[in-house]
Amino acid sequence: MMENEKPAVGQEQASVKTRYNLREKKEKKAAYRDMIRAELADELYDKILNLIVIQKKYKDPNYSAKDLAKELRTNTRYLSAVINSRFGMNYSCLLNEYRIKEALHLLVDKRYAEKNVEEISALVGFANRQSFYVAFYKIMGETPNGYRKRNEK
């Protein structure tokens, strides 16, 4: 909301609601994060990058942390610890970040101009339109349609 705009009906200045009901995350301290060896964490980090980014596993809407852990021959706790410490986010946020990065390109690419937002969300790995909109707004601060319109040439 702009400085000179008045809050909408039902909203008070002190408690302006955010879109999509986004909340600040609370930082948790998990003991197992400190127990993982640095060498193992580095190795897992490289393998995670290879699978998620290079092999584009993020495009599979059913690719779970359990699947990734199985491929890396580790458990989900170690996987979670590495993702949290090295990427600064959880597994879902990591996948969504790469999905949104790809969606940003597709939304403005002329070859995908005929595709609607729901089709693009499916192409980048989201299971449904709502989760795409929530993740997009959380990362970009605007809706996918708003981004597309703003970047039309």
C-alpha positions in Angstrom: 0.0 0.0 0.0 1.3 3.4 -0.9 2.0 6.0 1.8 -0.9 8.3 0.7 -3.4 5.5 0.2 -6.1 4.9 2.7 -6.6 1.3 4.0 -9.5 -0.6 2.5 -12.8 -1.0 4.3 -12.3 -3.4 7.2 -8.6 -2.8 7.5 -6.9 -0.7 10.1 -3.6 1.1 9.5 -1.9 -0.9 12.2 -2.9 -4.4 11.0 -2.9 -4.4 7.2 -3.5 -7.9 5.9 -1.0 -9.3 3.5 -2.1 -11.1 0.3 -2.4 -14.8 0.4 -2.1 -14.9 4.2 1.7 -14.9 4.2 3.4 -15.0 7.6 6.9 -14.6 8.9 8.7 -17.9 9.5 9.9 -18.6 13.0 13.5 -19.7 13.2 13.9 -23.2 14.8 17.0 -24.7 16.2 17.4 -28.4 15.4 20.2 -30.3 17.1 20.9 -32.6 14.0 22.0 -29.5 12.0 25.1 -29.2 14.0 25.9 -33.0 13.9 26.4 -33.2 10.1 30.1 -33.2 9.1 31.1 -30.3 6.9 32.5 -32.6 4.2 29.2 -34.5 4.0 27.3 -31.3 3.9 29.4 -30.0 1.0 29.0 -33.3 -0.9 25.2 -33.3 -0.4 25.0 -29.6 -1.4 26.7 -30.3 -4.7 24.5 -33.3 -5.3 21.4 -31.4 -4.5 22.4 -28.6 -6.9 23.0 -31.3 -9.6 19.6 -33.0 -9.2 17.4 -30.0 -8.5 19.0 -27.3 -10.7 20.9 -29.1 -13.5 18.6 -32.1 -14.0 15.6 -29.8 -13.3 13.9 -32.2 -10.9 12.0 -29.2 -9.6 9.7 -29.5 -12.6 8.2 -32.7 -11.3 5.3 -31.7 -9.0 5.5 -35.1 -7.2 9.3 -35.0 -6.5 9.4 -35.0 -2.7 12.2 -34.5 -0.2 11.9 -38.3 0.5 12.6 -39.0 -3.2 15.6 -36.7 -3.2 17.0 -38.2 0.0 16.6 -41.7 -1.6 18.5 -40.6 -4.7 21.2 -39.1 -2.6 21.3 -42.2 -0.3 20.8 -40.2 2.8 17.9 -39.5 5.2 15.5 -36.6 5.1 16.8 -35.0 8.3 20.4 -34.7 6.8 18.9 -33.4 3.6 16.8 -30.9 5.4 19.8 -29.8 7.5 21.9 -29.2 4.4 19.2 -27.3 2.5 18.5 -25.2 5.5 22.1 -24.3 6.3 23.4 -24.0 2.7 20.4 -22.5 0.9 18.8 -20.7 3.9 15.3 -22.2 3.2 13.4 -25.4 3.4 12.9 -28.0 0.6 9.6 -26.7 -0.7 10.9 -23.1 -0.8 14.0 -24.3 -2.7 12.0 -26.0 -5.4 9.6 -23.1 -5.6 12.4 -20.6 -6.0 13.7 -22.5 -9.1 10.2 -23.0 -10.4 9.4 -19.2 -10.1 12.8 -18.3 -11.8 11.8 -20.4 -14.8 8.2 -19.1 -14.8 9.6 -15.5 -14.9 11.2 -16.4 -18.2 8.2 -18.2 -19.6 5.7 -15.5 -18.7 7.5 -12.9 -20.9 8.8 -15.3 -23.6 6.9 -14.7 -26.9 6.9 -18.4 -27.6 4.7 -18.9 -24.5 2.4 -15.9 -25.1 -0.6 -18.1 -25.9 -0.2 -20.2 -22.7 -2.2 -19.0 -19.7 -0.7 -18.7 -16.2 -2.1 -22.1 -15.2 -0.4 -23.9 -18.1 2.9 -22.1 -17.3 2.6 -23.1 -13.6 2.2 -26.8 -14.7 5.2 -26.5 -17.0 7.5 -25.4 -14.2 6.3 -28.0 -11.7 3.5 -26.6 -9.6 0.7 -29.1 -8.8 -2.0 -26.4 -8.9 -2.6 -22.8 -9.8 -3.1 -21.7 -6.2 0.3 -22.9 -4.9 1.9 -21.2 -7.9 0.2 -17.9 -7.2 1.1 -18.0 -3.5 4.8 -18.9 -4.2 5.0 -16.3 -7.0 3.6 -13.5 -4.8 5.8 -14.5 -1.9 9.0 -14.3 -4.0 8.1 -11.5 -6.4 5.6 -9.4 -4.5 3.1 -9.4 -7.3 0.8 -11.8 -9.2 2.0 -13.7 -12.2 -0.6 -11.9 -14.4 0.6 -8.6 -13.0 4.2 -9.5 -13.8 3.3 -10.6 -17.3 1.4 -7.4 -18.1 4.1 -5.2 -16.6 6.8 -6.9 -18.8 4.9 -7.1 -22.1 6.8 -5.6 -25.0 
